[in-house]
C-alpha cells in the first residue's frame, strides 16, 4: 500500500450530476481492473495540502487521519504517460467530496492511496451483464471500456433523469439501456432488472452496483435463487440510502453486537458465507 499527493490539472462537467477531475499523480500504479477504486483524502477547511495517512504493515493507519475527510472513488482512467488519473465525481446536495469537486480548480491537492479492485470475470468470458445506478456508473463505464470486443455486453444504467446520461465508449457487442429512477429519488429497479435479463449460454459474469440494501436482494437472487458460484457475479454496495440515520442506528447497537459483526470478516470461512451471515444480520437488525 502506498499513499500519494495528487494535484488537480483540469475539470469538466459531464452532466448535472457528475464532474470529472483529472489529477496528476506521479508514482501511481494501476491494477488495470475495470472497477479499480481508491480512497481520496480531502483537505480540511483552511488546509491546502492534506496530511497523508501512515502506512503500517502494508495497511493504512486510519487512526492517523480524520476519517470524515476520506471517501472512496473509482479510478475512471489512468494515463501512465501523462501520470494523470481521472476521477468522475457523482455530485450530491452536500458532502465533503461534493463540495470539494464542485470547487476544484487546477493546483488543488488531495491525498490518495494505491488502488484495489473487485471485478473478476472467469477465464474464457463470452458475455456479461452490467447493471448500476449513478454511483456505480464510473466503474461500469470503465468495465465497458476494458471489455474485449468478442464479449457480448448487456448494460443497464439507472439515472435520476435523462439529463444524467453521459457518453460511453462504443463497444461492437454492447446493448446499453438508460432507465430513469432510483438514486435516492425513488424506488430502485435494479433488482427487478437483474431478475428480468436473460442469461445466455456459455461463460458469463454479472456485475451489479448500487444502493447497499437493494443489492442484498440482487445478491440473494444470484447466489441462492440462481445458485451461481461466487466466481460468476459481483455485487457492490456503493452507498446507503439515509446513510446518516443508518450510521446513527448502527452506532446505537449494543457494543457486543457490533463486535460480532466486525469479527465475521476476520474468520477464515468462505467469504460468500460470511457475506450471507452479515447481510442476514443487518436485515434482522433493521439496518
Secondary structure per residue as TSV (DSSP state, phi and psi in degrees):
chain	resnum	aa	ss	phi	psi
A	1	X	-	360.0	131.4
A	2	X	-	-124.5	159.2
A	3	X	E	-126.5	149.2
A	4	X	E	-140.6	156.8
A	5	X	E	-96.6	142.5
A	6	X	E	-130.4	136.3
A	7	X	E	-111.4	133.1
A	8	X	E	-65.1	130.0
A	9	X	E	-102.7	-40.5
A	10	X	E	-163.1	165.4
A	11	X	E	-135.9	161.6
A	12	X	E	-156.6	135.4
A	13	X	E	-89.3	115.2
A	14	X	E	-85.1	-31.5
A	15	X	E	-163.1	175.5
A	16	X	T	-61.3	-20.4
A	17	X	T	-115.0	10.1
A	18	X	E	-146.3	128.9
A	19	X	E	-122.7	131.9
A	20	X	E	-92.8	132.3
A	21	X	E	-125.5	126.1
A	22	X	E	-103.5	123.9
A	23	X	E	-112.3	141.9
A	24	X	E	-91.8	118.7
A	25	X	-	-133.3	82.3
A	26	X	T	-60.2	135.3
A	27	X	T	92.0	-7.7
A	28	X	-	-65.8	140.1
A	29	X	-	-125.6	118.9
A	30	X	-	-80.8	151.6
A	31	X	-	-81.2	-21.6
A	32	X	-	78.8	3.5
A	33	X	-	-91.4	144.6
A	34	X	T	-55.1	-43.6
A	35	X	T	-102.8	32.8
A	36	X	-	-50.4	132.4
A	37	X	E	-135.8	161.0
A	38	X	E	-148.7	166.1
A	39	X	E	-104.2	131.5
A	40	X	E	-107.6	130.9
A	41	X	E	-104.7	117.3
A	42	X	-	-92.9	145.4
A	43	X	-	-65.7	147.2
A	44	X	-	-73.3	164.9
A	45	X	T	-56.8	130.3
A	46	X	T	82.2	0.1
A	47	X	-	-108.6	132.2
A	48	X	S	-90.8	-42.4
A	49	X	S	-117.3	112.7
A	50	X	-	-69.2	146.5
A	51	X	-	-74.9	125.6
A	52	X	-	-72.9	147.2
A	53	X	-	-68.5	153.7
A	54	X	E	-78.1	152.5
A	55	X	E	-111.8	119.6
A	56	X	E	-120.8	120.1
A	57	X	T	53.8	38.8
A	58	X	T	82.5	3.6
A	59	X	E	-122.6	152.8
A	60	X	E	-68.3	135.9
A	61	X	E	-91.1	95.4
A	62	X	G	-67.5	-19.6
A	63	X	G	-72.3	-10.7
A	64	X	G	-91.7	0.5
A	65	X	S	-137.5	170.3
A	66	X	-	-85.8	106.6
A	67	X	G	-63.4	-20.1
A	68	X	G	-68.1	-13.7
A	69	X	G	-102.1	6.8
A	70	X	E	-109.0	132.7
A	71	X	E	-139.4	159.3
A	72	X	E	-107.4	133.4
A	73	X	E	-139.9	156.5
A	74	X	E	-79.9	140.6
A	75	X	-	-82.1	100.0
A	76	X	-	-68.7	-45.9
A	77	X	E	-146.1	139.9
A	78	X	E	-120.7	121.2
A	79	X	E	-106.9	99.7
A	80	X	T	-65.9	-34.5
A	81	X	T	-64.8	-42.7
A	82	X	T	-89.7	-6.3
A	83	X	T	55.2	44.6
A	84	X	E	-116.9	129.9
A	85	X	E	-110.8	123.8
A	86	X	E	-97.8	129.2
A	87	X	E	-125.7	125.8
A	88	X	E	-98.5	116.3
A	89	X	E	-94.2	123.2
A	90	X	E	-79.1	124.0
A	91	X	-	-92.1	135.8
A	92	X	-	-115.3	-177.3
A	93	X	S	-68.1	-32.3
A	94	X	S	-155.2	176.4
A	95	X	-	128.4	156.0
A	96	X	H	-58.3	-50.0
A	97	X	H	-69.7	-43.1
A	98	X	H	-60.6	-46.4
A	99	X	H	-60.4	-44.0
A	100	X	H	-65.6	-47.2
A	101	X	H	-63.3	-39.8
A	102	X	H	-62.5	-34.8
A	103	X	H	-97.4	-3.7
A	104	X	-	-59.8	134.7
A	105	X	-	-137.0	157.8
A	106	X	T	-51.1	134.2
A	107	X	T	102.5	-19.3
A	108	X	-	-66.0	150.9
A	109	X	E	-128.9	138.0
A	110	X	E	-128.5	169.5
A	111	X	E	-107.5	153.6
A	112	X	E	-155.3	166.2
A	113	X	E	-115.6	168.5
A	114	X	-	-65.2	150.0
A	115	X	-	-87.8	167.0
A	116	X	B	-139.9	178.3
A	117	X	-	-154.5	165.5
A	118	X	-	-125.1	-27.5
A	119	X	-	-59.5	122.7
A	120	X	-	-149.8	72.2
A	121	X	-	-70.2	155.9
A	122	X	-	-72.1	161.3
A	123	X	T	-61.5	147.5
A	124	X	T	72.4	29.1
A	125	X	-	-56.9	129.4
A	126	X	-	-111.5	-30.3
A	127	X	E	-151.2	156.7
A	128	X	E	-149.2	152.0
A	129	X	E	-112.2	129.4
A	130	X	E	-123.4	118.4
A	131	X	E	-129.9	130.5
A	132	X	E	-155.9	161.3
A	133	X	E	-100.6	-168.4
A	134	X	G	-62.1	-36.1
A	135	X	G	-61.8	-35.0
A	136	X	G	-93.5	0.8
A	137	X	H	-60.5	-43.4
A	138	X	H	-56.7	-41.8
A	139	X	H	-68.4	-43.4
A	140	X	H	-60.7	-39.4
A	141	X	H	-65.5	-39.2
A	142	X	H	-70.8	-37.0
A	143	X	H	-59.8	-44.0
A	144	X	H	-60.6	-43.7
A	145	X	H	-56.2	-37.7
A	146	X	H	-98.6	4.2
A	147	X	S	-82.2	126.9
A	148	X	-	-57.6	147.3
A	149	X	T	-62.7	-20.6
A	150	X	T	-76.5	-14.6
A	151	X	S	-90.5	128.8
A	152	X	E	-80.2	142.5
A	153	X	E	-129.8	128.8
A	154	X	E	-113.8	115.0
A	155	X	E	-124.7	130.9
A	156	X	E	-127.0	129.1
A	157	X	E	-122.4	125.2
A	158	X	E	-96.5	119.3
A	159	X	E	-123.8	165.7
A	160	X	S	-63.8	-47.5
A	161	X	S	-158.1	178.1
A	162	X	G	-61.4	-25.7
A	163	X	G	-68.9	-14.0
A	164	X	G	-90.6	2.5
A	165	X	-	-68.9	144.0
A	166	X	-	-127.8	164.1
A	167	X	-	-72.0	136.0
A	168	X	-	-120.2	159.5
A	169	X	-	-62.1	147.0
A	170	X	-	-80.6	124.2
A	171	X	-	-122.0	131.8
A	172	X	T	-63.0	-21.5
A	173	X	T	-127.5	30.3
A	174	X	E	-105.5	135.7
A	175	X	E	-115.4	118.4
A	176	X	E	-117.3	130.2
A	177	X	E	-121.5	132.0
A	178	X	E	-101.8	132.9
A	179	X	E	-130.4	131.2
A	180	X	E	-89.9	133.1
A	181	X	-	146.0	-175.8
A	182	X	-	58.4	-145.6
A	183	X	T	57.2	32.5
A	184	X	T	82.3	-2.7
A	185	X	S	-104.4	-1.1
A	186	X	S	173.4	176.1
A	187	X	-	-60.0	137.3
A	188	X	-	-81.5	146.2
A	189	X	-	-109.1	14.7
A	190	X	H	-59.8	-42.7
A	191	X	H	-61.5	-46.2
A	192	X	H	-59.2	-42.2
A	193	X	H	-63.5	-48.8
A	194	X	H	-60.1	-40.2
A	195	X	H	-67.3	-29.6
A	196	X	H	-88.2	-21.3
A	197	X	S	-73.4	134.3
A	198	X	-	-68.4	149.3
A	199	X	-	-112.5	106.9
A	200	X	-	-63.5	165.4
A	201	X	S	-71.2	162.2
A	202	X	S	97.2	-174.5
A	203	X	S	-83.0	117.4
A	204	X	E	-130.2	173.7
A	205	X	E	-151.0	138.3
A	206	X	E	-118.3	126.2
A	207	X	E	-123.1	122.2
A	208	X	E	-131.6	132.9
A	209	X	E	-134.1	144.8
A	210	X	E	169.0	-152.0
A	211	X	E	-68.5	135.7
A	212	X	H	-58.9	-44.9
A	213	X	H	-71.0	-33.2
A	214	X	H	-62.5	-38.8
A	215	X	H	-70.3	-21.7
A	216	X	H	-61.5	-42.8
A	217	X	H	-67.4	-38.0
A	218	X	H	-63.1	-46.3
A	219	X	H	-64.2	-40.1
A	220	X	H	-59.9	-40.3
A	221	X	I	-64.1	-47.8
A	222	X	I	-68.8	-44.4
A	223	X	I	-81.8	-43.3
A	224	X	I	-102.4	-40.4
A	225	X	I	-79.2	-41.0
A	226	X	S	-89.8	-19.7
A	227	X	-	70.9	30.3
A	228	X	-	-75.8	144.4
A	229	X	-	-70.9	158.0
A	230	X	G	-60.5	-22.0
A	231	X	G	-75.1	-7.8
A	232	X	G	-102.5	-2.2
A	233	X	E	-157.4	163.0
A	234	X	E	-147.2	126.9
A	235	X	E	-114.3	135.4
A	236	X	E	-130.5	112.8
A	237	X	E	-80.8	108.7
A	238	X	E	-89.2	-20.0
A	239	X	E	-160.1	167.7
A	240	X	-	-125.2	125.0
A	241	X	T	-63.9	133.7
A	242	X	T	63.2	44.6
A	243	X	H	-59.7	-35.9
A	244	X	H	-63.6	-43.6
A	245	X	H	-67.1	-41.1
A	246	X	H	-59.0	-46.2
A	247	X	H	-64.5	-38.3
A	248	X	H	-63.4	-42.0
A	249	X	H	-68.9	-36.6
A	250	X	H	-65.4	-44.9
A	251	X	H	-66.1	-23.4
A	252	X	T	-82.8	-5.8
A	253	X	S	-64.8	155.7
A	254	X	-	-56.6	134.4
A	255	X	H	-53.4	-35.1
A	256	X	H	-66.1	-35.3
A	257	X	H	-66.8	-45.4
A	258	X	H	-61.9	-39.9
A	259	X	H	-62.4	-43.4
A	260	X	H	-63.3	-38.9
A	261	X	H	-63.6	-44.4
A	262	X	H	-65.0	-39.1
A	263	X	H	-70.5	-19.5
A	264	X	H	-55.0	-39.7
A	265	X	T	-76.9	-9.5
A	266	X	T	-91.1	-4.8
A	267	X	S	-73.9	157.8
A	268	X	-	-96.1	12.6
A	269	X	S	-67.9	170.3
A	270	X	-	-56.7	124.2
A	271	X	H	-54.6	-34.6
A	272	X	H	-66.3	-36.8
A	273	X	H	-69.1	-37.2
A	274	X	H	-63.1	-44.0
A	275	X	H	-63.6	-37.4
A	276	X	H	-56.0	-50.7
A	277	X	H	-66.5	-39.2
A	278	X	H	-64.3	-47.5
A	279	X	H	-60.5	-45.3
A	280	X	H	-62.4	-38.9
A	281	X	H	-65.6	-45.4
A	282	X	H	-63.2	-41.7
A	283	X	H	-63.0	-43.1
A	284	X	H	-63.6	-31.7
A	285	X	T	-84.4	-0.9
A	286	X	T	77.1	23.9
A	287	X	-	-109.4	360.0
